[in-house]
């Protein structure tokens, strides 16, 4: 990694099992710091950033003074707003008031650190409360200014992928200038880059903005009185009802569009792609929603100049941004974007989305900002096979760092030629079996059949522990319910997103008494567990997205080879989890791939090659033993 940084080019480096790529990235950043270089260390999420912060303060206190963690401006609580809300509690509904109490403690205890550096407050679970109290920009509050100033004086700045992509999109105006970039968890960067470059509107996004006007008073006090001081009391109630008109109209739009989209979709694909105006594509007119939004904007514009209406400008900005995104997504005029409608059956989860077809502009900006770029990941390459180099190029194309994936040194390349390095892994490998006869876990009946199959087949392994990898939360929840019904009493069964107790899952993972752990992804926390890994790991179904997934379609159109990009995406995801778990202890004795499609479609054999394993195929239950 140090040699790659010295070379000054773009490198994709795959870390082997047993190596934490985040810790490796930190070591590389500190080494570059020692040579006088300023480093931006980008990690995939806030959990990884917090883990590195703990490593620094526990193991490297001397270096910690020269390292700073920097989030987005919206990651910092505004002390001024918190003080104002504390002085005027009538502005905050009671349920939000309770959520804001731990936020006050975080702001006092961790000045200049992002909100996710503390405990006791979740911005995702308290969206509206967080919208009231967060900063809107670097100059918005002393906490955000202090964080940026600290990062400006540091030699190593740790940021998330989302912050890095926002920095690139703003031509380097968000984060401090740095000489080189080290990105860990790089397999996630293309998805984050596409997400940051796209647009998305949902009912909750609109509702969270409108709810900022809600107060705990029933008589026109609090936020309503502050924002509308010139409206008579008798007219204020009418405005309060009209204020939420965009919510009602937008929900009607999503319901009508969803009914039409359900008729159009086929083959179980829950994403509907469109290239014409939403009113033509889905038979739903966005005009009533847009008119209601403009009415609210007009009201806010008339009141924003009033010094007593301090919240008006913030709400106006967010409403206007939502309205512009909604207009853009409904018009679908920009041929440079891919448009689609997802989760069409549920208006509360439905979203209109768009992403750029070509990310080369992002890659050009990326290349101009950093002289050296090293991407660390346990799964940048998908295997030691002839496709490995192409898969590394597919990663860089997905991130916009190369224009095409057909040659190492294409004239269309927007960065210097990269080098893909693979560190050999000599650790013992498990027995890998493809169960070609296993039932699929789909509907309720299939899930129950699959649970009975697993309980019978995996019974002898339970005392040593089992881990089941599910491709989605939906399958995980269904399988959890079905297993509860068929497993004997006293056998531990814990699942991510259901039991919610990560410490309990970690203890079970590391224990000698065995049991079941069900999980989808995000298992990196288990790497710190003591003890042995579960003896049996079960990949219940390859997480293969539907062939018409718009994101994968957009990427696939960049490849002239025509190779199915979703196969690579699925294998990279399983491989990522494999390496994350391998860091926690010894390898399992056996791995089952219980997706019966894997044998017929060849994806199971390719997954085995990607891991460096020899695959076997089990034709019946006895062959699994």
N, C-alpha and C positions, 0 to 999 in steps of 0.2 A: 504494500500500500504506500509506504514511504517512497519507493522507487517510482510509483505511478505519479505521485504528487510532484516529484522532482522533474519528471518528464514533461509535465505541463499539458498533457493531452486529456482525452476522455477515456476512462477505463471502466470496464464492467468487471468487478472482482467477486467471485463466488466464494463465500466462506464455508468451510466444511462443517460437518456435524461436530459438536463439542466446542465450537467457537461462537461466542456471542458477537454478532456483527456490530451491535451498538457499542460494546466495550472496545472492540477493535477500532471502530471509527473514532472513539474518544482518544485512544492511544495515538492514532495517526494524527489527530488534530493537535495534541499536545506536542508530538514530535515536530510538526511543522511550526508550531509556536516557538519551539526552541531554536529553530533556524531563522526566526525573524519574520515568518509569514503570518498573516492574519487569516483565520479560518472560520468559515461558516459551516457548522456541523448540523445537518438537517436530519431529523429523526421522524419516523412515520406518524407518531401520535404523542399525546401528552403523557401517557404512561411511560413511554421510553424516555422522554425528557426528564420526568421525575426520577426515574431509576438512575439516570446519569447524574442527576443532582445529588442523590444520596451517595453514590459511589465517590463523587468528588469530596464531599464533606466528611465521609467516613475514612476513605483510603488516601486521598490526595489533598489534604487541607491546604498545602502550600500553593498548589496550582489553582485551587478553587477561587482564589482572589483575582485571578486573571481570566476567569471564565464567567460568562453571563448567560442567563436564559431569557429569551425575549419572545413574547407572544404577539398576536395581533393586537391592535389598539382595543378591539372589543373584548379582549381577554382580561381587562383590568377593571376592578370596581372603582367607581368614582366616589371618593370620600365626600366631596361636596354634595352630591346627590343623596348619599346615605344620610348625611347630617340633615339635609332638608326634609327627607322623608321621616326621620326621627322626630323632627320638630313639628311636623304636620301629619300625624298618623292617620287622619281622616282621609288622606289621599290614597291610602293603600288598603285594599280589602283584607279582612282578617287572615285568610289563608296565606296570602302573600306576606303579610307582616311577620308571621312565624318563620317563613323561609328566609327572610332578610336578616334575622337575628344572627345566625352563624356567619353570614356574609360580613357583618360589621366586625366580628372577631377576626376574620381572615384579613380584612383590609388593615386592621391595626397590627396584627401579628406578623404579616408578610408584606410589608410595604415595598412596592416596586416589583412584586412577583405576580405572575398570572394567577387568576382565580383557581385554576386547577392545581396550584401548588399547595393549597390548603385542603382540609377535610371538613365535611359536614354540610357542604353546599354543592348541589349539582345544577349547573346551568341548563342541562337538558331536561331535568325534572321540574325546574322552576323557571320556565322560559320567560313568562311575563314579568316576574319579579326581577329577573336578571336584566331584562330590557329596560326596566326603570332605573337600574342602578349602575349599569356598565358605562364605560367611556365610549365615545363615538369617534375619537381621533386622538393623535398623540398630544395635541395641545389642549385637550379637553379637561384634563385634571392633573394634579401634581403627581399622582401615582404613575400614570402613563409616561409623563415627562421624565420622572426619575428612572423608570425602567429603560427608556431609550438612552438616557444619558449614561447609565451604567454600561449598557451594551456598547456605546460609542467609545468607552475607555477600555474595553476588554480586548484580549487577543484572540479568544475563541468565543464565538457566539452560537449558542444552541437554539435552534428553532424547529418547528414542526414543518412537515412537507407543505401543509396548507399555507403557512406563513411564507415559505420559500416561493411557492407559486404566485402568491399575491405580490411578492417583491419583484418577481420577474415580470409579471403583468403590468406593473407600474414603472417599468424601466429602471429598477434599482432604487426607487425612492422610498421604500418602506423600511428596509433594514440597513445597518451600517455597511459601508463598503468593505469588501474582503478580497484577499488575493486568490484563495482557492476554496473549493467546495468539497466536503465529504458528506455524501448522502447514504445513510444506512436504511435498511428495509426498502431498498430501491425498487423491489418488485411492486410496491404499492404506489410509486411515484407517478406512473402513467395515468392511473385512475384518478389520483388527486389533481393532476394537471388538467385532465379533461373536465373534472368537476368544477375546478376553479375558473376555467375558461368558458363554461356554459352558463345557462340561465335556467331558473327553476321557480315555479310559483305553486304554492299549495294553500289550502284553506287555513292551515295553522299559521303560516307566515302572515297572512292578512289578519287573522284573528288576534295574533299576539300584538300587532301594532294597534288595532282598534281598542283592545282591552287596556292599553296604557291610559285611556281616558276614564276608565272605570274607577270609582272611589267607593269607600265604605259607607258613605252617607246616603240616606234615602230622601234628602230634602234639598238637593242641589248644592250641597257644600263641597268642599275639597276640590278636586281637580276640575270638575265641571264649572264651578263658580270662578275659579282662577282663570280658566281659559276663555270663558264667555262672560266677562264682567259687564259688558254692555247689553247683554240680552236680558230682558225682564224675566223675573222668576216664572211668570206664567208661560213664557215661551221656551224656557229652558228645557222643560220636560219633552216638548215636541222635538227639539233638536237632539236630545239624548236618544230618542227612538230613531230619528233619521240617521244618526251617526252610524248605527249598525246596519244600515241598508246595504252597503257593499257586501257584508258577510252573507246576508240572505240571498242576494242576487248571484254571488259567486257560487254559493252552494247549489242553487238551481242550475246554473250553467254546468257544473261538474256532474250533476245527476243526469241531466239530459244528454250531455256528451258521452257519459259513461254507458248509458243504455244503448246508444248507437254504436259505440266502440265494441261493446260486448257482442253485438251481432256481426261485426266485421272481423274480429279476431278469430283465429283458427289454430288448431293444433296445440292448444294449451299455452299459447304465447300470450302473456299478460301485458305486453308492451305493444302499442299500436303506433306505427310510424306513419307520418303524413308529410306532404309537401305542398299543401294548398291551405287556404284560409280555414281556420278551425270551424267557422260556420258552415263551410262547404264539406269539410271532412267529417264532421260529427253532428251536423244539424243543430248546433247550439249557438245562439247569437250572443257575443260578448258585450254588445252595446249597453244593456241595462247595468251591468257591473261597472263598465267604464264611466257611464253617466253618474252613478252613485259615488264613485271614487272622485270624480272631478268636482262634485258638489261639496264633498268633504274638504278637498284641497282649497276650494274657493273660500270656505269658511275659515280655514286655518290661515290662509294668506291675509285675510282681513284682520285677524287677531294676532298674527305673529309679531307685529311691531309693538304690541302692548308689553311693556316690561314685566307686568305681573303674570303674563302667560309664558313663563319660561320653558314649558314643555312643548309649546306649539311648533317651534321650528324643528325639533327632533322628530315629532310625529309626522309633520309635513314632508320631511325628507324621506322618511321610510315609506309613506303612502305613495309619494311620487315615484320612487324607485320601483315599487310593486306594480304600479299602473303602467310604467314604461316597459317593464319586463313582460307583463301580461299582453300588452299591445303587440310587442315584438313576437311573442310566441303564437298569438292568434293569427297575425298577418302571414307569418312563414314566408316572407319575401326574399330573405337572404339565402341564395342558393349555396352559400358556403357553409351552411349549418345542417345538421341532422336534427329533425324534430320528431318527438314522440310523446305519447300519452300513456302513463303507466298507472298501475293499480286502479284500473278503470271501474271496477265494481264497487269501490268504497270511496265516496266523496271526501271522507276525512283523511284518507291516505293518498288520494289521487294527486297527480302532479303533471303539469305540462312542462316539458323539458326540451332543451336544445344544447347541442355541443358543436364545436367547429369540426368540419370535415378534415381539415389540414392543420396540424399543430406546428408546421415548420416555422411560422412566425414566432411562436413561443420558443422554439429551439434556437432561432437566431438571436433573440434577446438573451436567452440563457447563455449562449456561447460568448456573447459580448461582455457579459458581467463577470465571468470567472475564467481566469487563465488556466487553471487546473481543475479537473472534475473527476472524482472517483466515486463510483456507485458500488456500495457494499450490500450484499444480500445473500441469504442462504439459498436463493432460488432465482437468480437472474438467468442462468442457463437451465434448460430443462433436462439435461442428461448428457452422459458421455457417449453420444451417438452422432452420426453425421449431421443431424439437424441442430446440434448444440450451438454452433456459431451463428446460424440463422436465427435461433431463438434469442440469442443475445442481441442481435440486430433488431429483432422484433420488439424487444424491450425498449431500445433507444428510439425506434420509430414511434412507438406508442407514446413516449414522453416528448415527441417532437424534436428530438435531438438529431435524427437523421431523416432525410426526406423519403428515402426508399430503403427496402431491406434486401435488395438484389445483389449488392456488391459491397465489399469492404471499403472501397475508396471510390464511391460514386461521385460523379460531378455534382450531384444534387446534395451531397453531404453538407450540412451547415456547421459541423464541428470538425476538428482534426480527426484522422483515423484513430479508432480506439483499438484496444487490445483486450481480448477476453481471456482471463486467467482462471484456471480451475485448480484448486489445491486438492490433491488426492486424499481420499478418506479410506484408511486401512482398518477401521473398526469392524468388528464382527457384524455380519448382517443377519437379519432374522429370516426365517422361512416365510416366503411370500406365496399365498395361495389365493387364486381367483375362484370363488364359489359360483360357478356358472349356473347353478340350479336354484339359487336363493330367490325367494319371492320379493317383488318390488314393494317398497314402502311408499304408497301413494295415498289413496283414500283411507277412510277409517278401517274398512275390512282388510285391506292390504297391510295396513300398519299393524293391526292385531295379528295377522298371520306372520308378519315379519318378526314381531316381538316373540311369538311362540317359537319360531324357528331359532332365534338367537338364544333364548333361554334354554332350549334343549341342546343346541350345538355347543354353546359356550359353558355349559354347566361345570365341566371338569376344571375350567380355568378360573372360576370365580374366586377361589381362595387366594390366588396370586394376583388378582386384580385385572379388570378389563377397562379399556377406553374405547368408546364408540364415537367416531367422527361422523357428524351429520352435515349435509350440505346447506341446510337452512334452519332457521329457528322454528319454522312451521313443522318440519319433520321432527326436529328435536322434541318439541312439545308433544306431538302425537305419539312418538315412540316412548317418551317418558310415562305418559298416561297408560299406554298399553303394557309396558313392562311392569308397572306398579300392580297391574291386575294379575299378572302371571307369575311373578317372582315370589318365592316363599318369604314369609315374614322373617325379619332379622338380617336380610341381605342389604347392605347399604346401596342406595341408588341416589346419586347426586347429578344435577344437570346445570349447566350454564343457563342464564336467562330465566331460570325457574326458581331454583333454591336460593340463588343470589349470594350465597356465602362462599366467597372465594377461598377463605381460610379453611373452611370445612372440606372443600373440593381438593385443595392442596394436601391436606392431611390424609385424606382417603387415597389420593394418588401415591403418597409416599408410605402408606402404612403396610403392614405385613398381613392384616386381616382380610384384605381383598375387598371386592365390591365392584360396582359399576360407576363409571363417570361418562356422561353424555356431554358432548361439546360440539360447537360449530367452528369457531375460530377464536383468535385472541388468547391462545393458551401460553403465551410467553411467560406469564407469571409462574407457571408450573416448573420452569427451569430451575427455580431456587429451592425446590423441594428436596429434602434429604431422602435417602433410601432408594430402592430400586423402582424402575418403571414397571407399570402393569405388564404382566406376561403376554397378554393378548391385546392387540390393537385392531379394531374393526373399522374399516372404511365402508359405511353402510351404503353409500351411493356416490359415485363420482359427481362432483359439483359441476356438471357440464351445463352451461347456460343454453337456452334455446338458440338454434341457429340464427334466428332473426333478432337477436338482441341488438338494439341499435348501436350501442357502443362498440360491440365486437364487429358488427357490419361495417362501421365507419373505419375501424382499423383494418379489417380484411380488404377493403377497397384500396388500401395503400400497397398491398402486396400483389405482385404480378404472378407469384407462384401458384396462387389459388389454394394453398394449403389451409385447412380449416383452423382459423385462429382460436376458436373457442376450445378446441382440444388442448392446445398449449396453455390457455388460461386455466383450465381445470387442473391440469397436471401441476402447474406452478403453485396453485393454491394448496393442493394436498402436500406437495413437496415442502412448501413453506412451513406448514404445521408439523410435518415430520421433523424438520430440523429444529424448530422451536422446542419440541418435546424432547428431542435427543439431548438437548443441553441439560435437562433435568436429572439425568442418571443414565444407567446402562440401557442398551437397546432391548426391546421386547423379544420374547422367544419366537413369536409368530405374528404375522400380519395377515388379516383376511380382507380381501376386496369382495364384498357380498353383492355387488351390482352385477346381475347376470348379463347385462349388455356388454360388460368389459371383455368377455371372451369372444363374442361374435364380432365386435367392432374393432378389436385390436388395441383399444385404449388401455386395457389392463397391462398388456405386454409392454406398451410404450411407457407406462408409469413405472413398471419394474426396471426398464432400462434407465429411466431418468434417475432412479434411486441407486442404480448399480446392483440390482438384485437379480436373482434367477427366479422366474415365475413358474408356478405349478398351477394346474387347473384341476379343481375338485368336481367330480361329476355327481357325488352323492354325499350324504351326511357323514358316512364313515371315513371318507377321504379327508375330511377336515381334522381328524384326530392326529 
